[in-house]
Each structure stands twice: as C-alpha cells, then as structure tokens.
Amino acid sequence: MLRHGRNLLLANPSFQKWAASFPLTRLVAERQSNALFDICSGFVYSQILLACVRLDLFTKLAGGPRPIVSVAEDLDLSFDATQRLLRAATALKLVDHLEGERYGLGELGAALLANPSIGAVVEHHALLYADLTDPVALLRGDVKTELSGYWPYANRKPGDPAPAGADVDEAYAAYSELMAQSQLDIAEDILDAFPPTGHRRWLDVGGGEGVFVSVLAITAPEVEAQMLDLPQVAARARAALQTRGMLSRVTVHEGDFFSDSLPKGADVLSLIRVLHDHDDEAARAIIARAHDALEPGGTLLIAEPMGGGRGSDRVSDAYFNFYLLAMGRGRTRSVAEITCLLEASGFSDVRAVASRRPMLANILVAQRV
Ligand SMILES: C[S@@+](CC[C@H](N)C(=O)[O-])C[C@H]1O[C@@H](n2cnc3c(N)ncnc32)[C@H](O)[C@@H]1O
C-alpha cells in the first residue's frame, strides 16, 4: 500500500519537478532517470555488441592494442565509423581505450572471446529482436515470430506427430548446437551443486546433444548416464558423443515425452531447461511421465532460470519470459510455482539447491512419493 502511494507520487509531474530541484530528492530523481535511460538504451547497447561480434572485433584486438587506422583497415570500415564503434564499445567495457589513441580488449570483450557460446547467443538474438519490434502485437499474439520457426517443437501440441523434412532437420541442428554450446557451464554448475555420487542411474530427459551426460559420465563414472530426446536430436547426440569418445559410456534413448513412457530404472531424473519451454498443461504431463519413470524415493532435478515470484527477477521474469513469448510457448516460473506443480504430481520434499550461476539455471530437487 505504502509502495503504491509512493509510486503514485512519483508518477506526478509536479512532484518530479519539485524532487529534481530539492537537494535531498535530486539524487533519487537522478538515480531513477539513469535507471530508465538504461532500460530504454538496452537495445542500442546490444546492437553495438552485435556489430562487434559480426565484425569479429575482439579476435582482431586479441593480439594487443592497435591504432584506429589499422583496425579500420581490418574491419573494412571508414576511420570515422571505426572510431565511433570503438568509443561505443569502450563505454560498454568491451574495449579499452589506451594511450596514443590505441584500442585493446576490454574486460567484457576478453570474457566474450573466452566464451564463444556468448557470441553465438548474441548472433541468435537478431531473431528475437526482430520478433520484439512490436511488443504489444507480440503480447496480443498477432505476430508470426521468427523464433517459433527456430524451435521446431515449439508449435507442437502434446501428441502431435513429429514434424519432418530437410528444413526441420536443419532447425533441430541449429537449436541443438546453440544449446550444446551453453550446456557445459550449466552441467558443471548442476553437478557441483548436486553431487551425483551415491546414485545408481541418472536419466537426463530432453538431453539435447548429450553434453550433460558426458560431463556426468566423466565426473561420476560409477553412475550409469542415460539421456532421452526426440529422434532427430537423439541422432545428433549419438554423433556428438561418438566424436567426444563418450558414446560407449552413456545410453541414448529416443522418444517423445508426450507420447512415449520414459525409460524406468533411474534413481535421478533431470529436466534441464525443459519445463519452461512448455505451458502448464504440458509441464504437468512431463512431470507425470517423470513420476511414472522413477521408483518411490527417486529424485527429480529441475534446472532452469526461475523467477523470484511477483515478477522480481530481471533475467527470468523479464528476459526469458519474453524470449519464450516470442518462441510461442512456455513461460518461466517461480520456485513456488514449480513447487506447486511438483507437489500436485506426487513429489515431496521440494528444495532449492544453491547454484553457482542462478542466471543460467536455478536448481530444484524433489523426491518421488
Ligand atoms: C531448450 S532445450 C534444452 C536442451 C538441454 N537440456 C540443455 O539444457 O541444453 C529442450 C530440449 O527438449 C527436447 N524436447 C522438446 N520436446 C520434446 C519431446 N516432446 N520429447 C523429448 N524431448 C523433447 C528438445 O529437443 C531439446 O533438446
């Protein structure tokens, strides 16, 4: 109530004018203006980053600081355009401006160079931003989005036949590669937070190209590592596991968690970045399959970005929620919402496990009753 009253006052233009001139409130008014400016300029910042990635600027600065002329020649841009880009990138800590008008890698540019998966995500965002051009039309469901084509399973209802064809195979390949690039960090975070030792068999459902099961098999060779995904993705997982020399150490099942039962016998079953792709009815169906597959006392582990409740988490409630809106299905849920879904489906003792990078994934575990 107090908060509501404060916000009404803040929305009043005469109050804003007074607050901006009164020394004690000026600082608060400035902080709010800066925060609002930051939100509205976010798109520009991300496009500057996209330009850097497309021009491969960070690789070009990796050998050491360079003068503008030399960078301009390499980027095939005019001197003025290069200077503009370098100054913008400096402001965003992507690049460092050094003495003698030379530019080198900034701390964020260096971090991006060390994590090529971030570059792939930056490039992928071109699709998302095209879909967000008219956010109100998107909210009304009036837009045929690019992202819904990118995720071929996004428009399928439970029980629909799997889409097929060369272009669908290409779509499976594109998203599976993108996911695989970021799955290594998540896999390590999960296995640090929930050590697999003492378990017998772990089934990763919606396991993508098998990065998680590979890390699991290396971390805990005594645990039988299994995964399941749609046939096209399972085939890609087998090929990727073969290349990594891991195929003999994991079992890859193919299946559809809406129309097929999940393999039984695992005492841990994980859903990593799977549930948020689905609306509540479908999420309940997936959890019910997990329940059928696990023995009483078995563990279900869910890892994905989760909201803080009451729309309070930037990454989950703002970013991922609009990403999923553009994808055409699913939503992020708070820990409390997922807990409700789990308890209603025969799981108990739901508890959060601290994750190193909750921005990538929060972790919940529950016991099958
Ligand atoms: C967002 S990706 C996450 C992949 C992986 N767990 C990760 O974190 O990188 C969702 C995964 O669920 C799989 N999937 C979607 N619908 C499925 C279905 N009906 N049956 C089985 N797997 C499905 C997708 O193919 C994809 O690999």
The ligand as a Tripos MOL2 file, in Angstrom:
@<TRIPOS>MOLECULE
LIG
   27    29     1     0     0
SMALL
NO_CHARGES

@<TRIPOS>ATOM
      1 C1         15.7670  -25.9010  -24.5080 C.3       1 LIG1
      2 S1         16.3540  -27.4540  -24.9870 S.3       1 LIG1
      3 C2         17.3910  -27.9390  -23.6240 C.3       1 LIG1
      4 C3         18.3800  -28.9950  -24.0090 C.3       1 LIG1
      5 C4         19.3380  -29.3910  -22.8760 C.3       1 LIG1
      6 N1         18.6540  -29.9990  -21.7640 N.3       1 LIG1
      7 C5         20.1090  -28.1650  -22.4330 C.2       1 LIG1
      8 O1         19.9150  -27.6560  -21.3330 O.co2     1 LIG1
      9 O2         20.9450  -27.7070  -23.2420 O.co2     1 LIG1
     10 C6         14.9340  -28.5060  -24.7670 C.3       1 LIG1
     11 C7         15.1820  -29.9420  -25.1820 C.3       1 LIG1
     12 O3         13.9500  -30.6780  -25.0340 O.3       1 LIG1
     13 C8         13.8030  -31.5100  -26.1790 C.3       1 LIG1
     14 N2         12.3890  -31.7970  -26.4150 N.ar      1 LIG1
     15 C9         11.4210  -30.9210  -26.8050 C.ar      1 LIG1
     16 N3         10.2490  -31.5500  -26.9400 N.ar      1 LIG1
     17 C10        10.4740  -32.8480  -26.6360 C.ar      1 LIG1
     18 C11         9.6360  -34.0040  -26.5850 C.ar      1 LIG1
     19 N4          8.3350  -33.9100  -26.8870 N.pl3     1 LIG1
     20 N5         10.1790  -35.1760  -26.2020 N.ar      1 LIG1
     21 C12        11.5160  -35.2680  -25.8890 C.ar      1 LIG1
     22 N6         12.3570  -34.2040  -25.9270 N.ar      1 LIG1
     23 C13        11.8470  -33.0090  -26.2870 C.ar      1 LIG1
     24 C14        14.3890  -30.6870  -27.2990 C.3       1 LIG1
     25 O4         14.6950  -31.4510  -28.4480 O.3       1 LIG1
     26 C15        15.5990  -30.0610  -26.6310 C.3       1 LIG1
     27 O5         16.7430  -30.8650  -26.7490 O.3       1 LIG1
@<TRIPOS>BOND
     1     1     2 1
     2     2     3 1
     3     2    10 1
     4     3     4 1
     5     4     5 1
     6     5     6 1
     7     5     7 1
     8     7     8 2
     9     7     9 1
    10    10    11 1
    11    11    12 1
    12    11    26 1
    13    12    13 1
    14    13    14 1
    15    13    24 1
    16    14    15 ar
    17    14    23 ar
    18    15    16 ar
    19    16    17 ar
    20    17    18 ar
    21    17    23 ar
    22    18    19 1
    23    18    20 ar
    24    20    21 ar
    25    21    22 ar
    26    22    23 ar
    27    24    25 1
    28    24    26 1
    29    26    27 1
@<TRIPOS>SUBSTRUCTURE
     1 LIG1         1 GROUP 0 **** ****
